[in-house]
Amino acid sequence: MRLLLAEDTVSLARSLAAGLTEEGYTVDVVGDGESALHLATELHFDAIILDRMMPRMDGITALRALRKKGVKSPVLLLTALGEVQDRVDGLDAGADDYLVKPFAFAELVARVRALVRREFGQTSNTVAVGTLVLDLGSHCASVGGHALELTSREYTVLELFVMKPGVTWSRSQLAEHLYNEEAERDSNVIDVFVARLRKKLEAAGLPGLISTQRGLGYRFEPPAVTP
Amino acid sequence: MRLRLKLVLLVLGLTTVLLGGLGLAVIGSLRGWTDEVVDAELARRADVLVHEAHFDEGHLELDDDDDLATRGLPFRIERENGSVLLGSDDWPSASLTGLGAISTRTRSGEPVRVLSVKFTPRHGREPLVLRVASSLGPVSGVAHKFREGLLYAVILAAVLSALGAALLATWFLAPLHRLSGAVDALEAKAITGRLETRGLEPALGRLAEAFNGLLDRIASGLRGQREFVGRASHALRTPLASILTEAEVALRQERSPEKYRATLESIIVTTKEAARLTDGLLALTRADAAANSVAREEVVLVELAGELQHLFSARAEAGGLTLACSAPPGLVVKVTRARLREVLDALLDNAVRYTPRGGTVRFEARAEGPGVVLEVVDSGPGFKPEERTLVFERFFRGSAAESTGQPGSGLGLAVVKALVEAEGGVVSVGEGDGGGARVRVSFVPAP
């Protein structure tokens, strides 16, 4: 899952990005509203974390501009003021949630997770497709109660597949969710992740879930529910 | 309500006095006029009687006795001692003395007018007194009715004018009531509402405009206040969020001692920044408090320059800068010493921080007219011309601060401005050495 973090205080941005990366998110960091607006219009993010006060363009202005341009990614607004009017302003500008500084990091993660989940139309942290169960909170997958040993990247790919079953993902689309702008990308690596994931699912007794669409990418077919 | 009552009473009083006075004047002149008419009639009759009266064989007689008697116009002719020689039966009054026209009453109380003239009848040897009388009854009846009518008219007019005054007052006060209603309807917190000024009386329109102007000023003040609170709380809470996140993220999993060390060091830096920010906010609050001129003393500037040179030399040396603090001997400025030190510390701190290696930082003092000018000049990145008015804004961070990545609160120059102004001085920025910054603080003694 790819996040955009717009926060001008370097130390906060750095530690938030580190924590979120450890949580399995791919994070792009910008230090002002203008860059946030620019990047969020260029790329697709699964969620955007916006500080309210930033140099050059404040969070609210950037958010309004984003919504005007039709960017629908869920936005979590970080604000210093918890007053009602302040919250109303933020929500009116198009924020999906807000968090008042200082906040507990665990709460930020929970809110981001909820925003991403909602973005994919999921209402709970546990997603089950047949015998395959994903726990979005702990990033664990299991088949029929047996845990599936997955790396962070493999889990992310599986999560994307499970969240949007029947959707064809191109290699670059998958790469966009796995790497931020700074990382070097090689779409062949995606093939490697998918191949490994396929093998692990087969070993767990779920063959043929991921089909290759020639020239297009990959598609996840939900397993038939066994009676 | 009181205004209306006053207006009603005023109009009532004025109407009564005016109409009453007019009525009295009319009554007075009417009476004079009726007297004239009656007197002329009496004089005419007296003239006739004087010519008709004559002595015949020692008796006083009239030429044409019946005529006057039947006409019922009372008269009598007396000797000067008052004994009646001749008179009509219907003589109304008791004996009169004196001559001329007088108004009197009969014994029954009826008003009469009597004219007495002295004359000597034909064949008479002594002068006699002729008195003719005319009843004023009909005339006084008319006058009485007139007075009565006038009284009613005055009362009616007074009542009507009072009612009119009350209505007028209501009519004139209605826009005021509407205006005060509109003011009441404005909510105390949301100063967004404004009074409608169109369609009002010009005077009330001006009042409403003045009121709206006041609301504008209050709203702008509140906006500034809210903006400041917002920025201050953002500036205070962000380092807290940063510290909390750094610590929490570090503790989410086991890490190497080096990682923990790096986190703790970062937390120290952030905490120091937060502390400096708190100092800045407190300094602003102190400086915003009323200026206390009692604590002002004569600061010898050459001493101050020495202190500053001593204090900043180590940092300047470490930064590879040439530092020169100087002041002409004998020059003094009357300020609060601690505040001036705070100002110059902040300015030199900025200069040393932003000036790149190999540059110069100068503090200079000089007399200018009756005042004293203190300048801190550096060869750093300076202020962009478009930033020169903004640098004193609270929480403003210039392009130099962003490009050099120097941590800062954006409060430094705002604190300087507040402190200088609290001391009665003026601060401005300009261009220093080779495009660097020049901050000028001037104090002009009050005349």
Interface residues (C-beta under 8 A of the other chain):
Chain A: T9 S11 L12 R14 S15 L16 A18 G19 E22 D51 R52 M53 P55 L78 T79 A80 L81 D86 V100 K101 P102 F103 A104 F105 A106 L108
Chain B: V229 G230 R231 S233 H234 A235 L236 R237 T238 P239 L240 A241 S242 I243 L244 T245 E246 E248 V249 R252 Q253 T263 S266 V269 T270 R397 E402
